[in-house]
Amino acid sequence: MAGESTTYVHHPVMVREIEAIFGKVPPGVVVDATVGGGGHAAVVLQAHPHLSVIGLDQDGSALEAAAARLQPFGDRVTLRRSRFDQMSAIVHDLGYGKVAGVLFDLGVSSPQLDLPSRGFSYRNDGPLDMRMDERQPRTAADVVNGYEEGELARVLRELGDERFAPRIAKAIVAARPLETTGQLADVVRSAIPAGARRTGGHPAKRSFQAIRIEVNEELTTLGDTIDGAVDLLQPRGRIAVLAYHSGEDRIVKDRLRNAETGGCVCPPGLPCVCGATPKVKLLRKGARKPTVAEVSANPRAESARLRAAERLEDAA
Ligand SMILES: C[S@@+](CC[C@H](N)C(=O)[O-])C[C@H]1O[C@@H](n2cnc3c(N)ncnc32)[C@H](O)[C@@H]1O
């Protein structure tokens, strides 16, 4: 798009917390499953000379930015363009058995949101795209113009927690074909009752989030990938996950909790007799949130929830 900046600027979230988590792992390789522009990876590599990084991302421009940012760390860095559900296969292809850590910083990067040509933005007009991986065939236009009304309403409700999902879906269907993010934002705004438009940020925020998650199938493989990451960890290796909305965080919480109990089905408070073997201990019970100071410096940190766990010495 004319005049569009190609500089990749993304301020990584909760960096001191991530740095501290991976300071305590044994020497080895950390998989940054969503390396983006390499901000977290650079912090980990800088602070912890005993670690190297395998960085994955499905977005080609993110990987280019990561390659430039992480170039000073030389052969301590290996980057692959891939979805994170391929993590175990990539780690094994690179000749590693187990890893010292896995980091997920889920969701979108600032450049994806900010560049109008990527079509994620409800603030800047662009094509209805929203693909993190531009090699994938399905775009936001396919969802917005192709889904049946009921299916569209389900996406908006389940992936965006949008309480006006049926009204918005109906308005989108009536306005078809939609071609740009600006048109979509206008249709969503006008479908929301005037009184409700004044609360909860931009009126199109939830709908855009929902369509983006649908286009990129963001929740489809997350749970199984977290299970796979737990199984890749060497003893005392750690997994850390930053999630940015409730649907993501629920999956992270459930999968880490399941790894903590080993899937135990015994009644709470009674000794385990079902044979479950715990795999990890949680580093803390609930999710950590960014500090007030971080949120005021970087408003995109606001919804971040960090959960982390450590692989037990004697896990099966
Ligand atoms: C919040 S950004 C990560 C930013 C990074 N931590 C940094 O410091 O620059 C999330 C990144 O994850 C990538 N991503 C999201 N889902 C993915 C998936 N399933 N597989 C691979 N990459 C994914 C996005 O393309 C995006 O670049």
The ligand as an SDF file (V2000), in Angstrom:
LIG
                    3D

 27 29  0  0  0  0  0  0  0  0999 V2000
    2.9070  -11.6050   19.4010 C   0  0  0  0  0  0  0  0  0  0  0  0
    3.8420  -12.0160   18.0020 S   0  0  0  0  0  0  0  0  0  0  0  0
    5.3580  -12.5740   18.6600 C   0  0  0  0  0  0  0  0  0  0  0  0
    6.3320  -11.4790   18.9230 C   0  0  0  0  0  0  0  0  0  0  0  0
    7.6790  -11.9510   19.4340 C   0  0  0  0  0  0  0  0  0  0  0  0
    7.5850  -12.5950   20.7040 N   0  0  0  0  0  0  0  0  0  0  0  0
    8.6760  -10.8150   19.4990 C   0  0  0  0  0  0  0  0  0  0  0  0
    9.2470  -10.5950   20.5580 O   0  0  0  0  0  0  0  0  0  0  0  0
    8.8750  -10.1400   18.4740 O   0  0  0  0  0  0  0  0  0  0  0  0
    3.1010  -13.5110   17.5150 C   0  0  0  0  0  0  0  0  0  0  0  0
    3.7560  -14.1520   16.2970 C   0  0  0  0  0  0  0  0  0  0  0  0
    3.2910  -15.4930   16.2520 O   0  0  0  0  0  0  0  0  0  0  0  0
    3.0930  -15.8680   14.9270 C   0  0  0  0  0  0  0  0  0  0  0  0
    2.1420  -16.9800   14.9560 N   0  0  0  0  0  0  0  0  0  0  0  0
    0.8690  -16.9610   15.4000 C   0  0  0  0  0  0  0  0  0  0  0  0
    0.3290  -18.1840   15.3160 N   0  0  0  0  0  0  0  0  0  0  0  0
    1.2950  -19.0120   14.8320 C   0  0  0  0  0  0  0  0  0  0  0  0
    1.3730  -20.4150   14.5310 C   0  0  0  0  0  0  0  0  0  0  0  0
    0.3170  -21.2170   14.6920 N   0  0  0  0  0  0  0  0  0  0  0  0
    2.5250  -20.9050   14.0880 N   0  0  0  0  0  0  0  0  0  0  0  0
    3.6100  -20.0900   13.9020 C   0  0  0  0  0  0  0  0  0  0  0  0
    3.6090  -18.7620   14.1490 N   0  0  0  0  0  0  0  0  0  0  0  0
    2.4650  -18.2280   14.6180 C   0  0  0  0  0  0  0  0  0  0  0  0
    2.5810  -14.6140   14.2510 C   0  0  0  0  0  0  0  0  0  0  0  0
    2.8520  -14.6640   12.8640 O   0  0  0  0  0  0  0  0  0  0  0  0
    3.3690  -13.5290   14.9690 C   0  0  0  0  0  0  0  0  0  0  0  0
    4.5340  -13.1850   14.2600 O   0  0  0  0  0  0  0  0  0  0  0  0
  1  2  1  0
  2  3  1  0
  2 10  1  0
  3  4  1  0
  4  5  1  0
  5  6  1  0
  5  7  1  0
  7  8  2  0
  7  9  1  0
 10 11  1  0
 11 12  1  0
 11 26  1  0
 12 13  1  0
 13 14  1  0
 13 24  1  0
 14 15  1  0
 14 23  1  0
 15 16  2  0
 16 17  1  0
 17 18  1  0
 17 23  2  0
 18 19  1  0
 18 20  2  0
 20 21  1  0
 21 22  2  0
 22 23  1  0
 24 25  1  0
 24 26  1  0
 26 27  1  0
M  CHG  2   2   1   9  -1
M  END
$$$$
